């Protein structure tokens, strides 16, 4: 995954970003605790990974959350505007063009 160093929100806030490394992911799984045993574990972990990739908000550093409550607090700080800016980076839509579909159909 290619994550930019920062992203601007529609409201003009700047979020500093980093790619979550394997050690961070293990910490995040541990922070998830009982959430990992639920049916929504994958969704929670994916969303939390996106939230935890934020290293600063408007130049003010934020620490990697170590508990579910800290993940929730950071998500609240990032807000809907921040999540809207992060989502295309972590969940890009398929870039399928009509011509690609036509070519596939021809084969």
Rosetta silent file (secondary structure, phi, psi, omega in degrees, C-alpha in Angstrom):
SEQUENCE: XXXXXXXXXXXXXXXXXXXXXXXXXXXXXXXXXXXXXXXXXXXXXXXXXXXXXXXXXXXXXXXXXXXXXXXXXXXXXXXXXXXXXXXXXXXXXXXXXXXXXXXXXXX
SCORE:     score description
SCORE:     0.000 S_00000001
   1 L     0.000  136.228  179.782    0.000    0.000    0.000 S_00000001
   2 L  -106.153  103.513 -176.902    1.316    3.429   -0.899 S_00000001
   3 L  -101.674  129.360  177.204    0.275    5.914    1.785 S_00000001
   4 L   -68.165  160.445 -179.477    1.016    9.620    1.307 S_00000001
   5 L   -67.543  -28.721  177.263    2.881   11.449    4.084 S_00000001
   6 E  -156.869  162.442  179.154   -0.181   13.622    4.683 S_00000001
   7 E  -140.130  143.687  177.030   -3.702   14.281    3.508 S_00000001
   8 E   -97.254  139.593  175.288   -5.887   17.402    3.673 S_00000001
   9 L   -89.443  166.723  179.125   -9.480   17.177    4.816 S_00000001
  10 L   -61.067  -28.649  179.480  -12.295   19.134    3.193 S_00000001
  11 L   -83.268   -0.827  176.861  -12.272   21.434    6.235 S_00000001
  12 L    93.300    5.333  176.682   -8.573   22.191    5.643 S_00000001
  13 L   -78.831  149.398  178.109   -7.039   20.081    8.417 S_00000001
  14 E  -109.590  124.007  176.899   -3.813   18.237    7.653 S_00000001
  15 E  -105.929  119.996  172.524   -3.458   14.639    8.803 S_00000001
  16 E   -77.793  140.939 -174.684    0.070   13.212    8.941 S_00000001
  17 E  -128.892  156.642  170.299    0.122    9.540    7.959 S_00000001
  18 L  -146.298  155.640  175.222    2.298    6.460    8.189 S_00000001
  19 L   -79.840  133.693  178.201    1.907    2.893    7.063 S_00000001
  20 L   -69.341  125.194  179.761    1.137    0.549    9.943 S_00000001
  21 L   -90.375  171.215 -177.363    4.050   -1.874   10.327 S_00000001
  22 H   -57.661  -37.058  177.812    3.718   -5.482   11.548 S_00000001
  23 H   -65.056  -42.975  176.799    4.615   -4.527   15.141 S_00000001
  24 H   -61.308  -39.598 -179.055    1.972   -1.788   15.144 S_00000001
  25 H   -64.763  -40.049  176.552   -0.556   -4.274   13.773 S_00000001
  26 H   -62.957  -41.107  176.832    0.177   -6.708   16.601 S_00000001
  27 H   -62.813  -39.670  179.887   -0.312   -3.881   19.110 S_00000001
  28 H   -66.303  -40.128  177.027   -3.581   -2.980   17.402 S_00000001
  29 H   -63.222  -41.859  177.664   -4.795   -6.584   17.552 S_00000001
  30 H   -64.664  -40.783  178.507   -3.943   -6.671   21.255 S_00000001
  31 H   -62.711  -33.926 -178.491   -5.752   -3.354   21.776 S_00000001
  32 H   -62.673  -31.819  177.679   -8.824   -4.788   20.033 S_00000001
  33 H    52.749 -122.665 -175.384   -9.143   -7.390   22.786 S_00000001
  34 H   -66.014  -19.548  177.877  -12.613   -8.932   22.782 S_00000001
  35 H   -62.204  -25.329 -178.735  -13.483   -7.183   19.502 S_00000001
  36 H   -73.289  -15.569  179.905  -11.271   -9.755   17.763 S_00000001
  37 H   -96.579    3.342 -179.572  -13.598  -12.597   18.766 S_00000001
  38 L   -95.456  167.163  179.712  -16.689  -11.015   17.214 S_00000001
  39 L   -65.715  -21.943 -178.348  -18.045  -11.416   13.702 S_00000001
  40 L   -95.608   16.605 -176.336  -17.052   -7.828   12.950 S_00000001
  41 H   -56.872  -45.147 -178.733  -13.371   -8.321   13.870 S_00000001
  42 H   -64.088  -42.279  179.160  -12.095   -7.824   10.325 S_00000001
  43 H   -65.600  -43.702  179.405  -14.113   -4.673    9.797 S_00000001
  44 H   -61.232  -47.048 -176.663  -13.041   -3.246   13.164 S_00000001
  45 H   -64.120  -42.095  178.642   -9.388   -4.019   12.528 S_00000001
  46 H   -63.170  -43.910  179.497   -9.438   -2.515    9.027 S_00000001
  47 H   -66.948  -43.063  179.480  -11.127    0.665   10.234 S_00000001
  48 H   -64.354  -36.498  178.070   -8.810    0.898   13.260 S_00000001
  49 H   -61.886  -42.086  178.350   -5.783    0.436   10.997 S_00000001
  50 H   -62.833  -47.233 -179.738   -6.932    3.411    8.932 S_00000001
  51 H   -61.666  -44.185 -175.193   -7.490    5.523   12.076 S_00000001
  52 H   -75.858   -6.757  175.680   -4.160    4.498   13.623 S_00000001
  53 L   -75.494  -13.183  179.816   -2.217    5.460   10.507 S_00000001
  54 E   -76.768  123.844 -178.984   -2.698    9.098   11.560 S_00000001
  55 E  -106.853  -17.428  177.900    0.467   10.400   13.230 S_00000001
  56 E  -157.540  154.194  174.982   -0.457   14.075   13.520 S_00000001
  57 E  -125.273  117.041 -177.212   -3.386   16.444   13.205 S_00000001
  58 L    52.365   41.618  176.776   -2.487   19.925   11.944 S_00000001
  59 L    82.281   -6.080  178.557    1.156   19.276   12.828 S_00000001
  60 E   -92.068  117.132 -177.129    0.408   18.171   16.406 S_00000001
  61 E   -61.379  145.286  172.051    1.727   14.615   16.914 S_00000001
  62 L  -122.794  144.447  179.988   -0.640   11.896   18.084 S_00000001
  63 L   -83.144  153.372  173.386    0.482    8.650   19.686 S_00000001
  64 L   -62.849  122.234  179.509   -0.355    5.220   18.365 S_00000001
  65 L   -62.151  142.813 -179.248   -3.466    4.151   20.332 S_00000001
  66 L  -115.176   -4.081  178.325   -2.903    1.191   22.652 S_00000001
  67 L  -137.541  165.258  176.082   -6.493    0.496   23.731 S_00000001
  68 H   -59.941  -39.723  179.664   -9.936    0.415   22.118 S_00000001
  69 H   -63.946  -38.395  177.929  -10.828    3.595   23.981 S_00000001
  70 H   -68.116  -37.173  175.911   -7.733    5.352   22.622 S_00000001
  71 H   -62.782  -45.731  179.352   -8.609    4.218   19.075 S_00000001
  72 H   -61.138  -42.547  179.873  -12.134    5.572   19.602 S_00000001
  73 H   -63.036  -44.621  178.775  -10.749    8.869   20.963 S_00000001
  74 H   -64.060  -40.647  177.712   -8.438    9.304   17.965 S_00000001
  75 H   -59.477  -40.376  178.619  -11.304    8.489   15.597 S_00000001
  76 H   -65.703  -40.504  177.706  -13.359   11.200   17.288 S_00000001
  77 H   -63.662  -40.829  179.660  -10.486   13.686   16.929 S_00000001
  78 H   -66.710  -40.771  176.647  -10.111   12.836   13.241 S_00000001
  79 H    74.324  174.356 -179.939  -13.863   13.209   12.772 S_00000001
  80 H   -60.745  -38.066  179.943  -16.090   12.426    9.807 S_00000001
  81 H   -61.715  -43.146  179.076  -14.171   14.886    7.657 S_00000001
  82 H   -67.377  -42.016  178.606  -10.898   13.097    8.377 S_00000001
  83 H   -63.076  -38.686  177.905  -12.380    9.664    7.756 S_00000001
  84 H   -63.432  -33.347  178.096  -13.749   10.926    4.432 S_00000001
  85 H   -76.411  -33.158 -178.734  -10.218   12.031    3.478 S_00000001
  86 H   -79.126  -35.359 -173.202   -8.644    8.741    4.625 S_00000001
  87 H   -53.257  -46.105 -179.991  -11.166    6.345    3.096 S_00000001
  88 H   -63.738  -24.639  179.028  -10.075    6.719   -0.571 S_00000001
  89 H   -74.595  -42.579 -175.631   -6.489    5.977    0.468 S_00000001
  90 H   -91.302  -23.380 -179.260   -7.357    2.805    2.360 S_00000001
  91 L  -131.457   63.628 -178.667  -10.382    1.694    0.354 S_00000001
  92 L   -66.086  142.838  177.542   -9.741    2.784   -3.238 S_00000001
  93 L   -77.606  150.813  177.078  -12.516    2.048   -5.683 S_00000001
  94 L   -62.907  133.419 -179.360  -11.750   -0.191   -8.632 S_00000001
  95 L   -96.589   73.508 -178.512  -10.702    1.918  -11.580 S_00000001
  96 L   -99.068  125.086  178.506  -12.591    0.026  -14.244 S_00000001
  97 L   -98.528  155.915  179.662  -13.161    1.797  -17.527 S_00000001
  98 H   -57.717  -36.462 -179.565  -15.895    0.914  -19.991 S_00000001
  99 H   -66.012  -35.115  177.791  -13.231   -0.011  -22.527 S_00000001
 100 H   -65.430  -42.122  178.806  -11.692   -2.528  -20.091 S_00000001
 101 H   -63.722  -42.172  179.151  -15.083   -4.127  -19.556 S_00000001
 102 H   -63.491  -43.977  178.928  -15.645   -4.277  -23.322 S_00000001
 103 H   -61.524  -42.018  179.433  -12.246   -5.877  -23.907 S_00000001
 104 H   -62.920  -42.948 -179.175  -12.915   -8.480  -21.225 S_00000001
 105 H   -64.494  -32.379  179.897  -16.300   -9.245  -22.763 S_00000001
 106 H   -68.027  -32.768 -176.797  -14.711   -9.729  -26.204 S_00000001
 107 L   -77.368    0.000    0.000  -12.351  -12.387  -24.877 S_00000001
